[in-house]
Amino acid sequence: AVLGIFDIPDASRLAFYGLWALQHRGQESSGIVSADKGMLYRHVAPGLVSNAFHKEDLEQLPGDIAIGHNRYSTSGASDGAHGQPILIRSQKFALAHNGNFPVTTKLEKFLADRAVSTKDMNDSEMMTHVIAELMDEGLKLEEAIKFAFPMLDGAFSCVAMTPEKLVAFRDHCGIRPLSIAKLGDGYVVASETCAFDTLGAQYVRDVAPGEMVIIDK
């Protein structure tokens, strides 16, 4: 499960309840990354949402932008080593991915050409590091995603964030669901609309197959 919150105070608390509503989509680990004053904060822990987060954990995730993830293994071990969202501190961006890439050859080659080892990476981490490398070369987050998109061979729905924006995108066949809702002056993105019901958000539309949606001020 993936979830995104934009321009809503105490975003991590809302993300917690949204992930709770999406618990059936992954029960191995849960995580949230939030943004506040140009900084990103991350908490990921194994188990159900109710066990992964406590009041003090959410207090360490300030800000009005957040993304969240509930994991079930499609690639990589299920021992907690591959919990999401994945945070790349050097580029101040984070990504959460629902789906899998049966073929990662293009991602592996791109990273190998830049001397980045993929030995301990799963498919989600390869994608994230490809985007990070492109951002390191000067591209904005959305530009890096667009450049990387042809390398993504599989089914996926993703949310990504910087301290200023939330990005949501789906594979070109639209195999994995992803929807957008409005909540007050802000927005919510989620794998399933049941999260919107829990948060009191109003469904707007689905992210179209192959579409990237950029939400900023």
VOKOLRO-449247 format. One line per field, with one value per residue (C-alpha): residue in one letter; chain; x, y, z. Coordinates in steps of 0.25 Angstrom, whole numbers, m for minus. Layout:
% residues N
rest: a  ...;
kette: A  ...;
X: X  ...;
Y: Y  ...;
Z: Z  ...;
END
This chain:
% residues 217
rest: a  v  l  g  i  f  d  i  p  d  a  s  r  l  a  f  y  g  l  w  a  l  q  h  r  g  q  e  s  s  g  i  v  s  a  d  k  g  m  l  y  r  h  v  a  p  g  l  v  s  n  a  f  h  k  e  d  l  e  q  l  p  g  d  i  a  i  g  h  n  r  y  s  t  s  g  a  s  d  g  a  h  g  q  p  i  l  i  r  s  q  k  f  a  l  a  h  n  g  n  f  p  v  t  t  k  l  e  k  f  l  a  d  r  a  v  s  t  k  d  m  n  d  s  e  m  m  t  h  v  i  a  e  l  m  d  e  g  l  k  l  e  e  a  i  k  f  a  f  p  m  l  d  g  a  f  s  c  v  a  m  t  p  e  k  l  v  a  f  r  d  h  c  g  i  r  p  l  s  i  a  k  l  g  d  g  y  v  v  a  s  e  t  c  a  f  d  t  l  g  a  q  y  v  r  d  v  a  p  g  e  m  v  i  i  d  k;
kette: A  A  A  A  A  A  A  A  A  A  A  A  A  A  A  A  A  A  A  A  A  A  A  A  A  A  A  A  A  A  A  A  A  A  A  A  A  A  A  A  A  A  A  A  A  A  A  A  A  A  A  A  A  A  A  A  A  A  A  A  A  A  A  A  A  A  A  A  A  A  A  A  A  A  A  A  A  A  A  A  A  A  A  A  A  A  A  A  A  A  A  A  A  A  A  A  A  A  A  A  A  A  A  A  A  A  A  A  A  A  A  A  A  A  A  A  A  A  A  A  A  A  A  A  A  A  A  A  A  A  A  A  A  A  A  A  A  A  A  A  A  A  A  A  A  A  A  A  A  A  A  A  A  A  A  A  A  A  A  A  A  A  A  A  A  A  A  A  A  A  A  A  A  A  A  A  A  A  A  A  A  A  A  A  A  A  A  A  A  A  A  A  A  A  A  A  A  A  A  A  A  A  A  A  A  A  A  A  A  A  A  A  A  A  A  A  A;
X: 0  5  m1  2  m2  0  m2  m10  m5  0  2  8  m4  m13  m3  m4  m19  m19  m9  m17  m29  m20  m14  m20  m10  2  5  20  25  20  27  25  34  30  35  36  44  53  56  51  48  46  41  39  37  33  19  5  2  m3  10  20  16  14  11  25  29  18  23  37  30  26  21  9  15  16  17  14  15  10  19  17  29  29  44  55  54  42  51  49  62  54  44  38  37  52  59  70  76  86  75  65  54  47  39  29  26  14  16  28  38  40  51  61  72  71  71  84  91  88  94  105  109  110  118  106  105  92  96  87  76  62  54  48  62  68  57  59  74  73  64  74  86  78  75  89  92  83  69  57  49  38  48  56  44  40  54  54  40  45  54  42  38  26  13  14  8  17  17  30  33  42  41  32  24  17  18  9  11  6  11  6  m4  m10  m9  m7  m18  m15  m26  m26  m35  m37  m37  m39  m28  m19  m19  m18  m13  m15  m15  m30  m41  m44  m33  m41  m53  m45  m39  m52  m45  m54  m50  m46  m41  m31  m17  m18  m9  4  1  10  2  11  4  11  7;
Y: 0  14  27  42  54  69  82  77  80  68  60  48  46  46  36  27  26  25  13  7  7  0  m10  m22  m18  m21  m26  m28  m14  0  14  29  40  54  68  80  93  87  74  60  51  35  24  10  m2  m17  m22  m16  m1  m1  m7  0  14  20  34  38  33  41  53  52  53  67  75  76  67  52  38  25  10  m4  m15  m29  m36  m36  m34  m36  m43  m41  m38  m23  m20  m14  m5  7  18  19  32  38  48  54  58  61  51  39  29  18  7  m3  m14  m21  m22  m36  m31  m21  m22  m7  m2  m11  m6  9  8  m1  9  19  10  8  m7  m13  m25  m23  m15  m20  m14  m3  2  1  10  20  20  22  34  39  38  46  57  57  60  72  67  71  60  59  60  49  40  43  40  27  22  14  6  2  m12  m16  m13  m1  11  20  33  41  54  65  76  84  74  61  53  41  32  18  8  10  m2  4  m10  m5  5  19  30  45  52  66  68  83  91  79  66  51  40  25  11  9  19  13  21  34  29  27  41  48  52  54  45  53  43  32  34  30  18  24  37  45  55  66  73  86  100;
Z: 0  m3  3  1  8  3  10  22  36  44  32  38  48  36  29  41  40  25  26  37  27  16  26  17  6  14  28  29  32  32  30  28  23  26  22  30  28  17  24  23  35  34  43  38  47  45  48  47  47  61  66  56  61  75  79  81  67  61  69  62  48  47  35  25  14  16  9  15  12  17  11  7  0  m15  m16  m6  8  17  29  30  23  11  18  11  9  4  8  0  9  m1  m10  0  m6  m2  m10  m7  m17  m19  m29  m35  m46  m52  m60  m54  m65  m69  m55  m52  m64  m62  m48  m52  m62  m50  m41  m32  m26  m27  m19  m7  m14  m17  m29  m21  m16  m30  m36  m24  m26  m41  m39  m28  m38  m48  m38  m35  m49  m48  m51  m43  m37  m47  m58  m53  m52  m66  m71  m62  m67  m79  m69  m61  m66  m58  m50  m40  m34  m26  m18  m16  m9  m7  4  m6  m14  m15  m28  m31  m44  m49  m59  m74  m72  m59  m53  m39  m34  m29  m26  m22  m12  m7  8  12  4  3  m5  m2  m11  m8  m13  m10  m7  6  12  8  15  28  26  22  9  m4  m16  m28  m39  m41  m46  m61  m66  m70  m63  m54  m45  m38  m26  m20  m16;
END
